[in-house]
Amino acid sequence: MKLVFAGTPEVAVPALDALIASDRHEVAAVVTRPDAPAGRGRRLVASPVAQRAEEAGIEVLKPRKPRDEDFLARLREIGPDCCPVVAYGALLPRVALDVPRRGWVNLHFSLLPAWRGAAPVQHSIMAGDEITGASTFLIEEGLDSGPLYGTVTEYVRHTDTSGDLLTRLAFAGAGLLAATMDGIEDGALEAVPQPADGITLAPKINVEDAEIDWSAPALRVDRVVRGCTPAPGAWTMFRGERLKLVAVRPVVERTDLAPGALDAGKNNVYVGTGSHGVELLWVQPQGKKPMRGADWARGVRIASGEVVGK
């Protein structure tokens, strides 16, 4: 089939690579978000998907909005059979959805209908899911509600951050998306409606959502830290400044600390929660690089009775 691939971040690159490598399909063009400011100089930088497409000699389309007339005219001119999508980052209007004769097929990083929305992997970890996965579905105008083509499953490891899990799902999902394109071309796959039960939502997690509530149980604190790593980054307040929490470890033996209370030893630093304590393994003070929690504690010289949080 002739394909126009839509995607933007690094997590979409494995799927693009899988389709480029396929001997059954032609990636005629790539649609991605416009160049965005990055780095200290805030110069405009092309998206990871755009960079990969340019390396492969594939035409790159960067519409400001996918309803722009120039973009729609070029899409119609290319005449794709199908448009596979991975984390494109913009809502597709009906006028765009109607262009490819076999529709737009999205690779979503959850087992739909669970975790519909922008942050499925983060929410899955924060909810304590033991199994998650990826799904391919035919895009319609609802939020991740279209009929399903296929799924793959993935275990959530107890140390996984959202970055760890998303990396594995990106590669597993790349194979699923390529197989979905094959099945659509063969006529072997037919999209089936999503189950009516088990719908959960995964809205974008903002910086404000990533603040740690030390009155919550230690297990919840650990899940929030892992779910918000690398972005937006879990955090708490210490001496009037934000302290980012990169990695923590629940310690069931430390039941002697009140929520938010700090206890720093020579090689460890602990914080109390609503259940038992957590050890701060890695932290990142404001304006500095990540460092071991014990090194941070020695540097700031934590006093008796000091706390984190508001």
Backbone bond lengths (Angstrom), bond angles and torsions (degrees), N, CA, C in turn:
res aa  C-N    CA-C-N  psi(-1)  N-CA   C-N-CA  omega(-1)  CA-C   N-CA-C  phi
1 M - - - 1.467 - - 1.525 110.01 -
2 K 1.300 115.22 153.10 1.456 120.52 171.63 1.527 107.46 -86.09
3 L 1.352 116.32 124.17 1.455 122.17 -174.75 1.522 111.37 -117.32
4 V 1.320 115.80 147.04 1.457 123.06 164.18 1.514 105.65 -119.41
5 F 1.337 115.99 114.86 1.458 122.41 -175.49 1.522 109.90 -90.37
6 A 1.343 117.05 135.76 1.457 121.62 177.58 1.523 109.64 -119.06
7 G 1.320 116.66 125.01 1.458 121.37 179.31 1.510 109.33 -174.20
8 T 1.327 116.33 165.27 1.463 119.53 -177.04 1.530 113.80 -133.60
9 P 1.348 120.85 -59.04 1.471 119.72 -170.66 1.519 113.67 -82.23
10 E 1.328 115.36 177.82 1.462 122.72 -179.52 1.519 112.32 -56.56
11 V 1.328 116.79 -34.29 1.463 120.76 -176.67 1.534 111.86 -65.04
12 A 1.331 117.73 -18.27 1.467 121.31 178.90 1.522 112.68 -87.20
13 V 1.330 118.03 -13.95 1.464 121.33 -174.96 1.528 113.30 -64.44
14 P 1.357 120.54 -42.65 1.469 118.52 178.21 1.527 113.39 -56.63
15 A 1.321 117.65 -38.31 1.465 120.26 178.66 1.529 111.04 -67.35
16 L 1.322 116.63 -41.65 1.461 119.47 176.47 1.519 110.29 -61.08
17 D 1.328 117.25 -43.87 1.468 120.92 178.35 1.528 111.79 -59.47
18 A 1.330 116.31 -41.54 1.467 120.29 -179.33 1.526 111.12 -63.39
19 L 1.315 116.72 -37.73 1.463 119.91 -179.64 1.525 111.30 -75.83
20 I 1.328 117.02 -36.31 1.465 120.05 175.83 1.526 110.00 -62.04
21 A 1.348 116.14 -39.14 1.467 121.15 -177.16 1.526 112.89 -74.96
22 S 1.325 117.60 -16.40 1.459 120.43 -177.78 1.525 110.86 -67.21
23 D 1.329 115.59 137.61 1.466 119.45 176.65 1.525 111.70 -91.07
24 R 1.331 115.99 5.80 1.461 120.48 -178.61 1.518 113.48 -105.58
25 H 1.326 116.84 -15.74 1.461 119.89 -173.34 1.528 110.91 -132.22
26 E 1.321 114.83 153.19 1.460 121.74 176.88 1.517 108.82 -114.85
27 V 1.333 116.43 119.89 1.466 120.16 173.71 1.526 106.80 -85.38
28 A 1.331 115.07 98.70 1.459 120.65 -173.39 1.524 112.46 -78.49
29 A 1.336 116.90 -27.63 1.464 120.91 -179.39 1.520 108.77 -163.16
30 V 1.316 114.48 164.95 1.464 122.01 177.36 1.516 108.26 -126.27
31 V 1.327 116.10 137.24 1.460 122.70 174.65 1.519 107.44 -109.14
32 T 1.328 117.22 130.74 1.456 120.74 -179.16 1.521 109.43 -147.49
33 R 1.324 116.22 169.73 1.457 120.53 179.17 1.532 109.62 -71.78
34 P 1.332 116.28 154.19 1.471 119.51 179.23 1.526 111.71 -60.51
35 D 1.331 116.05 157.98 1.469 121.30 176.97 1.530 109.50 -53.52
36 A 1.344 114.97 143.00 1.459 120.00 -176.01 1.524 110.45 -127.47
37 P 1.351 118.39 152.06 1.463 121.34 178.30 1.532 110.84 -63.73
38 A 1.322 116.97 139.78 1.459 121.38 179.45 1.516 109.75 -149.98
39 G 1.334 115.85 156.47 1.458 121.09 176.99 1.516 112.96 75.61
40 R 1.330 114.45 177.30 1.459 119.78 -177.88 1.519 112.77 -63.93
41 G 1.316 115.77 -34.15 1.455 118.91 179.94 1.512 113.64 -79.98
42 R 1.344 116.23 -7.94 1.471 122.39 179.87 1.524 112.34 52.95
43 R 1.326 115.39 37.40 1.466 118.11 176.76 1.526 109.27 -81.91
44 L 1.314 116.33 155.19 1.459 121.24 -177.89 1.526 110.21 -71.31
45 V 1.319 115.48 131.81 1.463 122.10 -178.26 1.523 108.83 -129.33
46 A 1.321 116.18 136.66 1.465 120.90 177.43 1.523 110.07 -69.61
47 S 1.319 116.59 151.52 1.460 121.33 179.59 1.527 110.50 -65.43
48 P 1.342 118.27 158.03 1.468 120.44 176.19 1.523 112.92 -55.24
49 V 1.325 117.59 -38.32 1.463 120.27 178.57 1.527 110.60 -66.40
50 A 1.318 117.44 -41.96 1.466 120.49 177.72 1.521 111.10 -61.46
51 Q 1.324 116.05 -43.08 1.465 119.68 179.95 1.525 111.40 -62.57
52 R 1.323 116.78 -42.59 1.474 120.23 179.68 1.526 110.98 -66.05
53 A 1.335 116.77 -40.61 1.463 120.03 179.70 1.529 110.89 -64.73
54 E 1.311 116.64 -41.22 1.463 120.10 179.57 1.528 110.76 -64.22
55 E 1.343 116.87 -38.65 1.467 120.49 176.07 1.529 110.94 -60.04
56 A 1.336 115.71 -35.44 1.462 120.63 -177.45 1.522 112.35 -87.62
57 G 1.329 117.33 -0.01 1.461 120.56 179.24 1.511 113.98 74.42
58 I 1.327 116.94 28.56 1.465 122.21 -178.75 1.520 109.50 -100.47
59 E 1.310 116.44 138.63 1.461 121.59 177.93 1.529 110.41 -59.73
60 V 1.333 116.84 136.88 1.459 122.38 -179.13 1.524 109.72 -117.19
61 L 1.317 116.13 127.43 1.458 123.01 177.50 1.525 108.18 -109.90
62 K 1.335 117.21 130.47 1.466 121.49 -176.35 1.532 110.31 -128.05
63 P 1.328 117.84 64.15 1.465 118.58 -178.62 1.526 111.57 -66.46
64 R 1.318 116.37 144.28 1.467 120.31 174.48 1.516 109.72 -63.68
65 K 1.328 114.81 -40.55 1.463 121.79 173.35 1.531 107.73 -138.70
66 P 1.347 117.85 143.65 1.465 118.74 -177.63 1.520 114.82 -72.03
67 R 1.320 117.78 3.23 1.453 119.99 172.40 1.532 112.02 -101.03
68 D 1.347 117.07 3.03 1.463 120.18 178.24 1.525 110.19 -60.00
69 E 1.312 116.34 135.51 1.466 121.03 -173.75 1.521 112.24 -63.36
70 D 1.326 117.65 -39.07 1.468 119.92 179.93 1.526 110.68 -62.66
71 F 1.325 116.27 -41.48 1.465 120.21 178.53 1.523 110.61 -64.81
72 L 1.323 117.80 -46.84 1.462 120.96 -178.44 1.533 111.25 -62.73
73 A 1.315 115.51 -37.92 1.466 119.08 179.10 1.529 110.36 -64.71
74 R 1.340 117.59 -42.25 1.473 120.47 179.03 1.516 110.94 -67.80
75 L 1.344 117.20 -38.81 1.463 120.59 178.14 1.528 110.47 -61.37
76 R 1.318 116.76 -43.22 1.470 119.73 178.19 1.520 110.79 -65.50
77 E 1.324 116.33 -37.15 1.466 120.50 179.61 1.523 110.85 -64.16
78 I 1.337 117.54 -41.23 1.468 120.87 177.68 1.520 110.32 -65.92
79 G 1.333 116.73 -39.49 1.460 121.17 176.68 1.517 114.36 66.40
80 P 1.347 118.82 55.34 1.470 119.81 -178.58 1.526 112.03 -68.38
81 D 1.326 114.87 149.36 1.466 119.64 171.76 1.524 110.49 -75.94
82 C 1.324 115.73 -36.42 1.463 121.17 -176.81 1.527 108.60 -152.75
83 C 1.345 115.85 152.67 1.461 120.98 178.34 1.530 109.54 -124.08
84 P 1.327 118.74 98.51 1.457 121.22 174.57 1.523 110.62 -73.46
85 V 1.344 116.52 143.14 1.458 122.33 -173.42 1.519 109.98 -131.48
86 V 1.344 116.66 134.69 1.466 122.14 172.90 1.520 108.07 -139.73
87 A 1.339 116.60 109.10 1.470 121.61 174.14 1.529 112.07 51.01
88 Y 1.327 116.43 50.16 1.466 119.69 179.38 1.529 111.27 -67.33
89 G 1.336 117.33 -45.72 1.456 119.55 174.29 1.508 115.77 100.88
90 A 1.342 118.18 12.22 1.463 121.00 176.72 1.521 108.66 -147.15
91 L 1.326 115.84 146.96 1.461 120.66 178.59 1.524 110.13 -73.76
92 L 1.310 115.58 137.07 1.462 121.03 -178.42 1.523 109.85 -95.72
93 P 1.324 118.21 122.15 1.467 120.63 179.77 1.524 110.93 -75.35
94 R 1.311 115.57 162.01 1.464 120.99 -179.56 1.520 111.48 -55.98
95 V 1.329 117.70 -37.80 1.462 120.34 -177.82 1.527 111.10 -61.89
96 A 1.344 117.84 -30.02 1.466 120.94 175.70 1.518 111.28 -83.15
97 L 1.331 116.86 -38.10 1.464 120.67 -179.03 1.530 111.54 -61.20
98 D 1.323 116.55 -28.52 1.468 120.67 -175.71 1.529 113.66 -81.02
99 V 1.331 118.57 -7.44 1.466 119.73 -174.02 1.535 112.62 -72.02
100 P 1.341 120.71 -57.35 1.472 119.46 -178.68 1.531 110.81 -72.95
101 R 1.312 116.96 136.95 1.471 119.71 -174.09 1.518 112.30 -68.16
102 R 1.329 117.62 -22.31 1.470 120.28 177.73 1.525 112.17 -111.14
103 G 1.305 115.59 17.01 1.451 121.03 169.93 1.520 114.92 79.57
104 W 1.318 113.89 -174.10 1.471 123.75 176.50 1.521 107.38 -106.05
105 V 1.319 117.17 128.43 1.465 121.87 -175.97 1.522 108.68 -116.32
106 N 1.327 115.51 120.07 1.459 120.92 -173.98 1.529 111.49 -98.73
107 L 1.334 115.90 139.00 1.455 122.48 167.92 1.515 107.00 -98.21
108 H 1.334 115.96 115.62 1.466 122.49 -176.09 1.519 108.70 -116.67
109 F 1.330 117.08 138.45 1.460 120.27 -172.25 1.533 112.85 -92.30
110 S 1.330 114.60 61.27 1.457 122.41 170.34 1.525 107.73 -160.94
111 L 1.326 115.68 170.24 1.454 121.26 173.69 1.523 107.61 -92.40
112 L 1.313 115.75 88.24 1.457 120.48 -177.18 1.539 110.82 -59.31
113 P 1.358 115.45 142.23 1.469 128.58 17.38 1.528 115.33 -90.10
114 A 1.332 117.92 11.62 1.462 119.50 176.34 1.526 110.55 -72.73
115 W 1.296 115.87 139.94 1.463 124.61 172.90 1.528 113.93 57.09
116 R 1.321 114.32 57.28 1.459 119.99 169.87 1.524 108.91 -75.44
117 G 1.322 117.21 132.01 1.448 119.86 177.14 1.507 113.16 135.48
118 A 1.329 115.76 -166.10 1.472 122.14 -168.36 1.515 114.33 -80.78
119 A 1.349 118.73 -21.63 1.472 120.21 -172.13 1.528 111.88 -131.57
120 P 1.333 117.80 57.86 1.464 119.41 -175.11 1.521 114.31 -65.08
121 V 1.325 117.88 -39.22 1.464 120.45 -176.99 1.520 110.51 -69.67
122 Q 1.313 116.97 -42.76 1.468 120.55 178.57 1.526 111.09 -60.02
123 H 1.321 116.20 -46.71 1.462 119.78 -178.93 1.529 111.67 -67.25
124 S 1.315 117.27 -35.11 1.457 120.69 179.14 1.527 111.05 -61.59
125 I 1.328 116.28 -45.40 1.470 120.22 178.88 1.525 110.35 -66.88
126 M 1.307 117.23 -44.18 1.458 120.38 -178.02 1.524 112.40 -65.47
127 A 1.327 116.50 -28.04 1.463 120.65 177.99 1.519 112.76 -82.52
128 G 1.330 117.69 -9.90 1.455 120.65 179.83 1.515 114.37 81.56
129 D 1.335 117.95 24.08 1.465 120.42 177.86 1.525 110.42 -60.09
130 E 1.318 116.67 139.88 1.463 121.03 175.82 1.524 111.90 -91.49
131 I 1.320 116.41 -26.43 1.471 122.14 178.82 1.517 108.75 -133.61
132 T 1.318 116.03 136.85 1.453 121.58 172.95 1.526 107.08 -137.61
133 G 1.314 118.21 -156.41 1.462 119.08 -179.51 1.510 111.86 169.81
134 A 1.315 114.94 -157.07 1.464 121.77 178.69 1.517 108.55 -137.56
135 S 1.325 115.74 152.78 1.462 121.70 -177.86 1.524 110.10 -134.86
136 T 1.323 116.29 147.28 1.459 120.78 168.70 1.519 108.12 -111.37
137 F 1.341 115.13 137.18 1.464 118.79 -179.04 1.520 110.59 -149.62
138 L 1.322 115.02 157.90 1.462 121.85 177.76 1.522 108.65 -79.63
139 I 1.318 116.35 121.67 1.462 120.30 -177.13 1.522 110.79 -70.17
140 E 1.318 114.49 132.14 1.462 121.89 168.47 1.522 107.14 -125.77
141 E 1.306 117.61 -174.17 1.464 119.06 -171.99 1.524 113.54 -77.52
142 G 1.330 119.56 -13.01 1.453 121.87 175.51 1.521 111.48 -76.10
143 L 1.345 117.43 169.91 1.454 122.96 -178.56 1.529 110.42 -79.30
144 D 1.339 117.15 102.32 1.468 123.15 175.90 1.532 111.80 50.73
145 S 1.319 116.26 36.27 1.465 120.61 -173.00 1.527 113.72 -107.81
146 G 1.329 117.88 1.49 1.462 120.89 -175.01 1.517 113.27 -69.62
147 P 1.318 117.05 165.27 1.467 122.04 -178.76 1.527 112.16 -65.26
148 L 1.338 115.05 146.50 1.461 122.54 -172.48 1.521 112.72 -89.16
149 Y 1.347 115.14 143.04 1.459 122.11 170.33 1.530 111.53 -99.97
150 G 1.333 117.96 -43.85 1.454 119.13 -176.60 1.516 112.21 -167.94
151 T 1.327 116.08 167.66 1.465 121.83 178.37 1.527 109.91 -142.15
152 V 1.324 115.86 157.90 1.461 123.65 165.96 1.521 106.48 -131.16
153 T 1.334 117.15 149.57 1.459 120.96 -178.75 1.527 110.77 -109.64
154 E 1.318 115.06 157.80 1.454 121.96 -179.18 1.525 108.56 -149.59
155 Y 1.338 116.98 132.61 1.459 120.84 175.69 1.525 109.94 -72.87
156 V 1.327 115.45 142.79 1.458 121.10 173.90 1.526 107.12 -94.95
157 R 1.328 116.65 115.08 1.462 121.27 -179.82 1.526 110.14 -77.86
158 H 1.319 116.72 151.21 1.461 120.05 -172.54 1.526 112.61 -69.49
159 T 1.341 117.38 -12.68 1.470 120.39 175.78 1.532 112.87 -106.47
160 D 1.309 117.74 1.73 1.465 120.42 -176.39 1.521 112.39 -61.42
161 T 1.329 116.34 132.95 1.455 121.41 161.74 1.527 107.36 -90.76
162 S 1.322 116.12 169.30 1.462 117.72 177.16 1.524 110.50 -64.13
163 G 1.331 117.23 -30.83 1.463 120.16 177.04 1.514 112.12 -66.38
164 D 1.337 117.37 -42.33 1.470 121.54 178.19 1.520 110.58 -60.30
165 L 1.327 114.77 -51.45 1.464 120.38 -174.92 1.522 111.33 -66.59
166 L 1.324 116.66 -40.59 1.461 120.15 -179.13 1.527 111.24 -64.89
167 T 1.330 117.33 -35.30 1.461 120.18 177.72 1.524 110.67 -62.48
168 R 1.343 117.26 -45.04 1.465 119.64 179.00 1.526 111.29 -65.28
169 L 1.322 116.25 -41.08 1.464 119.69 -179.83 1.528 111.73 -67.17
170 A 1.333 117.02 -31.53 1.463 120.04 179.23 1.521 110.93 -61.88
171 F 1.329 116.84 -40.76 1.462 119.85 -179.02 1.529 111.62 -78.66
172 A 1.338 117.45 -40.54 1.462 119.42 176.27 1.530 110.13 -64.50
173 G 1.330 115.87 -40.56 1.459 120.38 179.95 1.512 113.32 -68.06
174 A 1.333 116.81 -29.45 1.472 119.89 177.55 1.518 110.68 -60.96
175 G 1.325 116.07 -43.59 1.460 119.36 177.22 1.515 112.11 -65.25
176 L 1.340 116.16 -39.04 1.464 120.39 178.17 1.524 111.11 -62.87
177 L 1.334 116.88 -43.74 1.469 119.62 -178.61 1.528 110.85 -65.19
178 A 1.337 117.28 -42.02 1.464 120.06 178.20 1.523 110.55 -62.58
179 A 1.343 116.78 -42.66 1.464 120.20 178.62 1.525 111.16 -65.35
180 T 1.328 116.19 -34.89 1.465 119.96 177.45 1.522 110.84 -64.91
181 M 1.332 117.40 -41.88 1.458 119.98 177.01 1.534 110.46 -61.53
182 D 1.335 116.74 -41.41 1.473 120.63 177.93 1.522 110.87 -60.63
183 G 1.345 115.41 -46.26 1.457 119.89 -177.47 1.521 112.87 -65.82
184 I 1.328 116.57 -36.24 1.460 120.17 177.51 1.520 110.05 -66.37
185 E 1.331 116.23 -42.89 1.465 119.77 179.70 1.530 111.23 -63.69
186 D 1.346 116.21 -41.20 1.462 120.79 -179.06 1.519 113.41 -72.48
187 G 1.333 116.17 -20.03 1.453 119.47 -171.73 1.519 112.23 80.91
188 A 1.332 116.71 10.22 1.468 120.89 -178.25 1.514 112.24 -83.31
189 L 1.335 118.15 -16.73 1.458 121.92 -178.06 1.522 109.91 -111.57
190 E 1.324 114.36 135.84 1.459 120.53 174.07 1.522 107.68 -128.88
191 A 1.312 116.78 127.61 1.463 120.41 -179.54 1.520 110.47 -66.76
192 V 1.337 115.68 135.16 1.468 121.38 -179.87 1.522 108.94 -117.24
193 P 1.329 118.23 146.18 1.470 120.55 -177.95 1.524 111.96 -58.94
194 Q 1.322 115.83 146.08 1.455 120.11 175.45 1.526 110.14 -67.87
195 P 1.338 117.62 150.59 1.466 119.91 175.53 1.528 110.82 -58.77
196 A 1.313 115.08 147.02 1.465 119.83 179.45 1.516 111.66 -77.77
197 D 1.331 116.99 -21.21 1.468 121.24 -179.33 1.530 110.37 -99.29
198 G 1.313 115.82 156.44 1.467 121.04 175.25 1.505 114.91 85.84
199 I 1.330 117.79 16.20 1.462 120.59 179.59 1.534 109.53 -74.87
200 T 1.329 116.10 124.68 1.464 121.71 171.74 1.518 108.26 -131.69
201 L 1.318 116.27 155.27 1.461 121.38 -175.45 1.520 111.10 -111.92
202 A 1.324 115.78 146.88 1.462 122.43 -177.13 1.524 109.64 -131.07
203 P 1.332 117.34 72.56 1.471 119.11 179.24 1.516 111.53 -67.22
204 K 1.299 115.77 161.87 1.466 121.84 178.36 1.521 110.27 -56.20
205 I 1.338 116.23 138.44 1.460 121.61 178.38 1.525 108.21 -96.17
206 N 1.314 116.10 119.35 1.457 121.78 179.85 1.523 110.66 -91.59
207 V 1.318 115.75 169.43 1.466 120.89 179.06 1.528 110.64 -56.82
208 E 1.325 116.74 -40.02 1.465 120.04 -179.07 1.526 111.38 -63.36
209 D 1.332 117.06 -32.54 1.469 121.09 -179.92 1.522 112.09 -71.96
210 A 1.328 117.43 -17.94 1.461 121.83 -173.00 1.529 112.73 -93.80
211 E 1.336 117.69 6.44 1.464 119.67 176.66 1.523 109.38 -72.73
212 I 1.315 117.06 134.38 1.456 121.74 -177.65 1.522 111.13 -77.68
213 D 1.328 115.36 133.16 1.461 123.22 173.09 1.528 106.68 -98.62
214 W 1.314 116.68 105.19 1.465 120.24 -174.72 1.523 113.13 -73.46
215 S 1.328 117.48 -9.69 1.463 119.27 174.58 1.523 112.07 -80.92
216 A 1.335 116.53 -10.30 1.462 121.21 176.45 1.524 109.72 -75.14
217 P 1.348 117.80 159.46 1.467 120.02 177.25 1.524 112.12 -62.52
218 A 1.318 116.24 156.77 1.470 121.51 -178.65 1.519 111.67 -57.97
219 L 1.331 117.06 -38.19 1.466 120.39 -179.62 1.524 110.48 -62.05
220 R 1.318 116.70 -39.46 1.458 120.78 178.13 1.525 110.70 -66.75
221 V 1.318 117.81 -41.95 1.464 121.36 177.96 1.526 110.24 -59.05
222 D 1.340 116.05 -46.28 1.461 120.48 179.27 1.527 111.23 -60.26
223 R 1.323 117.13 -43.02 1.470 120.50 -179.07 1.523 111.88 -65.85
224 V 1.312 117.34 -38.89 1.469 119.93 179.21 1.525 110.20 -66.45
225 V 1.339 116.68 -42.26 1.464 119.33 178.45 1.521 110.40 -61.31
226 R 1.329 117.36 -47.10 1.470 120.14 -178.54 1.521 111.20 -68.17
227 G 1.334 117.16 -39.09 1.460 120.11 -179.41 1.517 112.83 -67.28
228 C 1.324 117.17 -30.03 1.470 121.31 -177.96 1.521 113.17 -95.21
229 T 1.333 117.46 8.16 1.467 121.67 178.78 1.524 110.08 -107.41
230 P 1.318 120.23 122.34 1.472 126.93 13.72 1.527 115.74 -89.98
231 A 1.338 118.03 -14.92 1.461 118.51 -176.24 1.526 109.56 -134.61
232 P 1.327 116.66 143.33 1.472 128.33 0.05 1.526 113.84 -80.73
233 G 1.340 118.17 -3.77 1.456 121.71 -179.16 1.520 111.40 95.75
234 A 1.346 116.94 115.80 1.462 120.36 176.70 1.525 109.40 -69.29
235 W 1.329 116.40 150.15 1.459 118.96 -175.70 1.516 111.02 -153.69
236 T 1.329 114.41 164.85 1.452 122.58 173.50 1.523 107.78 -146.72
237 M 1.303 117.17 175.29 1.467 121.13 179.09 1.527 109.85 -102.52
238 F 1.346 115.92 140.40 1.455 121.86 173.76 1.520 108.62 -144.80
239 R 1.298 115.64 120.03 1.470 121.83 -178.73 1.530 112.44 52.56
240 G 1.324 115.09 41.09 1.461 120.72 174.49 1.507 115.57 81.42
241 E 1.329 118.65 2.73 1.466 121.77 178.33 1.526 110.06 -125.26
242 R 1.322 114.52 156.80 1.467 119.12 178.16 1.526 110.80 -75.97
243 L 1.302 115.21 136.47 1.452 122.84 174.51 1.523 107.38 -119.33
244 K 1.336 116.71 115.67 1.462 120.57 -179.95 1.525 109.46 -79.72
245 L 1.316 115.68 138.46 1.461 122.13 179.47 1.521 108.40 -105.27
246 V 1.316 116.00 113.02 1.464 121.34 -175.31 1.522 111.28 -90.45
247 A 1.337 117.39 -38.85 1.466 121.34 178.98 1.519 109.30 -156.51
248 V 1.341 115.27 136.04 1.470 120.96 176.08 1.527 108.13 -130.98
249 R 1.337 115.33 167.84 1.466 120.79 178.20 1.526 109.07 -140.50
250 P 1.335 116.88 119.92 1.465 118.73 176.30 1.530 110.60 -61.31
251 V 1.329 116.08 137.64 1.465 122.18 -179.62 1.533 107.33 -127.16
252 V 1.332 116.36 100.78 1.466 120.68 -172.22 1.521 112.29 -65.93
253 E 1.338 117.80 -22.00 1.459 120.23 -178.39 1.531 112.58 -72.36
254 R 1.332 116.93 -22.24 1.471 119.08 -175.34 1.525 110.26 -90.93
255 T 1.306 116.14 83.70 1.465 121.86 177.66 1.527 111.62 -103.95
256 D 1.327 116.05 10.06 1.462 121.13 -173.66 1.518 113.84 -97.26
257 L 1.329 117.36 0.74 1.466 120.24 -174.37 1.522 111.12 -107.36
258 A 1.324 117.09 134.24 1.461 121.87 174.17 1.530 109.36 -71.62
259 P 1.335 118.28 156.76 1.465 120.26 179.13 1.527 112.61 -53.38
260 G 1.332 115.70 123.71 1.456 121.72 179.05 1.514 115.04 88.06
261 A 1.336 117.64 -10.46 1.463 120.10 -178.37 1.521 110.48 -73.07
262 L 1.332 116.39 138.22 1.460 122.97 -178.42 1.524 111.13 -100.40
263 D 1.320 115.49 144.56 1.461 121.53 172.55 1.521 107.49 -141.65
264 A 1.335 116.44 111.00 1.460 121.15 -176.28 1.516 110.41 -110.16
265 G 1.342 115.89 126.69 1.451 122.16 172.87 1.513 109.95 -107.37
266 K 1.317 115.91 -166.02 1.454 120.15 -178.10 1.522 111.87 -66.98
267 N 1.341 117.24 -39.34 1.467 120.86 -173.41 1.524 113.97 -121.22
268 N 1.332 117.56 1.85 1.460 120.19 -176.55 1.517 109.69 -146.62
269 V 1.339 115.18 154.47 1.459 120.69 171.25 1.523 107.77 -135.64
270 Y 1.335 115.73 132.42 1.465 121.83 -174.84 1.521 109.78 -120.19
271 V 1.359 114.24 153.73 1.461 121.31 174.72 1.518 107.56 -130.43
272 G 1.313 117.06 139.33 1.453 121.14 176.34 1.516 111.87 -78.57
273 T 1.323 116.67 150.23 1.467 123.02 176.47 1.528 108.25 -129.64
274 G 1.313 115.73 -168.18 1.452 119.71 178.13 1.508 113.64 -73.28
275 S 1.324 118.50 -9.03 1.468 121.52 176.92 1.526 108.71 -122.31
276 H 1.338 116.70 -93.67 1.455 120.96 175.07 1.534 109.83 -115.83
277 G 1.313 116.88 179.41 1.446 120.16 -174.27 1.515 114.31 -77.60
278 V 1.331 115.29 166.72 1.458 122.23 169.31 1.520 108.26 -126.13
279 E 1.322 115.82 145.57 1.453 121.03 173.32 1.524 108.81 -91.15
280 L 1.318 116.30 133.30 1.465 121.07 174.75 1.525 108.15 -83.05
281 L 1.334 116.38 103.02 1.461 120.48 -177.86 1.522 111.56 -79.50
282 W 1.340 115.53 -48.76 1.468 120.99 179.40 1.520 108.89 -136.97
283 V 1.316 115.90 136.27 1.462 121.62 177.10 1.522 108.77 -134.83
284 Q 1.333 114.94 166.88 1.472 120.07 176.29 1.525 109.02 -137.70
285 P 1.317 116.66 102.18 1.468 119.19 176.58 1.523 110.93 -64.24
286 Q 1.313 115.73 157.95 1.458 120.98 -178.34 1.528 110.71 -59.57
287 G 1.337 116.63 126.98 1.450 122.05 178.02 1.513 115.31 79.31
288 K 1.352 117.65 7.33 1.457 120.38 -179.07 1.525 111.43 -126.59
289 K 1.318 116.20 172.38 1.449 121.79 178.61 1.526 110.12 -83.22
290 P 1.357 117.48 160.67 1.464 119.77 176.45 1.525 111.12 -59.20
291 M 1.331 115.73 144.82 1.463 121.50 179.46 1.525 109.44 -146.48
292 R 1.319 115.71 161.17 1.460 119.83 177.05 1.526 109.59 -62.95
293 G 1.333 114.56 143.50 1.448 119.27 -177.75 1.515 112.85 -58.00
294 A 1.344 117.37 -41.30 1.465 120.79 -179.24 1.524 111.40 -64.54
295 D 1.339 117.10 -37.51 1.468 120.63 177.99 1.521 110.61 -65.69
296 W 1.325 115.92 -41.60 1.473 119.87 176.95 1.522 110.86 -61.10
297 A 1.329 116.25 -45.76 1.465 120.51 -177.51 1.527 111.19 -61.85
298 R 1.333 116.99 -40.36 1.471 119.75 178.08 1.525 110.93 -64.79
299 G 1.338 115.41 -38.86 1.464 119.25 -177.39 1.518 112.96 -67.69
300 V 1.333 117.15 -38.95 1.473 119.77 -177.51 1.521 112.33 -88.92
301 R 1.354 117.32 -10.53 1.465 122.24 178.15 1.521 111.61 54.49
302 I 1.300 114.64 69.12 1.463 121.53 -178.57 1.534 110.30 -60.12
303 A 1.302 115.53 129.14 1.465 121.31 -179.98 1.516 110.46 -90.89
304 S 1.307 115.96 157.81 1.455 121.13 177.36 1.519 110.00 -59.61
305 G 1.323 116.13 132.46 1.456 121.23 178.24 1.511 115.09 88.46
306 E 1.343 118.62 -2.21 1.472 119.47 179.12 1.528 110.75 -73.04
307 V 1.314 114.33 153.22 1.466 120.68 -176.71 1.523 109.77 -134.07
308 V 1.336 114.95 163.90 1.460 121.87 168.73 1.525 108.12 -111.93
309 G 1.325 115.63 158.83 1.453 119.94 -178.57 1.505 110.77 96.30
310 K 1.330 114.21 177.70 1.470 119.43 -176.21 1.526 109.61 -84.08
